[in-house]
Amino acid sequence: MAKQVRNTIRSARKEQNLQQDELAGVAGVGLRFIVDLEAGKPTAQIGKVLQVLQTLGCSVDILSPGERQ
């Protein structure tokens, strides 16, 4: 899952022509957090990850194990 989140964030950021530091500024997180997040750091704080995804206009679906596709 971390790889999918990392790729989604990187792709959305690039589609919106944002540099990592620009995304960090508008999302209210540090540049180091964005760099680590896009690198796939496994210990990223979920609240900040959701904040970045929301800033980029992404949505998150939470499915129970039986609902997975």
C-alpha positions as CSV (number, residue, x, y, z in Angstrom):
1,M,0.0,0.0,0.0
2,A,2.8,2.4,0.8
3,K,4.0,2.2,-2.8
4,Q,0.5,3.0,-4.1
5,V,0.2,6.1,-1.8
6,R,3.7,7.3,-2.7
7,N,3.0,7.0,-6.5
8,T,-0.4,8.7,-6.2
9,I,1.0,11.6,-4.3
10,R,3.9,12.0,-6.7
11,S,1.7,11.8,-9.8
12,A,-0.9,14.2,-8.4
13,R,1.8,16.7,-7.4
14,K,3.4,16.6,-10.8
15,E,0.0,16.8,-12.6
16,Q,-0.7,20.0,-10.7
17,N,2.8,21.4,-11.5
18,L,3.8,21.6,-7.9
19,Q,7.3,21.3,-6.6
20,Q,7.8,19.3,-3.4
21,D,8.4,22.5,-1.3
22,E,5.3,24.1,-2.8
23,L,3.1,21.1,-1.8
24,A,4.6,21.1,1.6
25,G,3.7,24.7,2.1
26,V,0.1,24.4,0.9
27,A,-0.4,21.2,2.8
28,G,1.0,22.6,6.0
29,V,3.8,20.0,6.4
30,G,7.5,20.1,6.1
31,L,9.5,19.6,3.0
32,R,11.3,16.6,4.6
33,F,7.9,15.0,5.2
34,I,7.0,15.2,1.5
35,V,10.5,13.9,0.4
36,D,10.2,11.0,2.8
37,L,6.6,10.3,1.8
38,E,7.4,10.1,-1.9
39,A,10.4,8.0,-1.1
40,G,8.1,5.5,0.6
41,K,9.1,6.0,4.3
42,P,7.0,3.4,6.1
43,T,6.6,5.4,9.3
44,A,4.8,8.4,7.9
45,Q,2.1,9.9,10.2
46,I,-1.2,8.9,8.8
47,G,-2.8,12.2,9.7
48,K,-0.3,14.1,7.7
49,V,-0.5,11.7,4.8
50,L,-4.3,12.3,4.7
51,Q,-3.7,16.0,4.9
52,V,-1.4,15.9,1.8
53,L,-3.8,13.7,-0.1
54,Q,-6.7,16.1,0.7
55,T,-4.6,19.0,-0.4
56,L,-4.0,17.3,-3.8
57,G,-7.7,16.6,-4.1
58,C,-7.4,12.8,-3.7
59,S,-9.9,10.7,-1.8
60,V,-9.3,7.7,0.4
61,D,-11.6,4.7,0.5
62,I,-11.4,2.3,3.5
63,L,-12.7,-1.2,2.8
64,S,-13.2,-4.1,5.0
65,P,-11.2,-7.3,4.0
66,G,-14.3,-8.7,2.3
67,E,-14.7,-5.6,0.2
68,R,-11.3,-5.5,-1.3
69,Q,-11.0,-5.7,-5.1
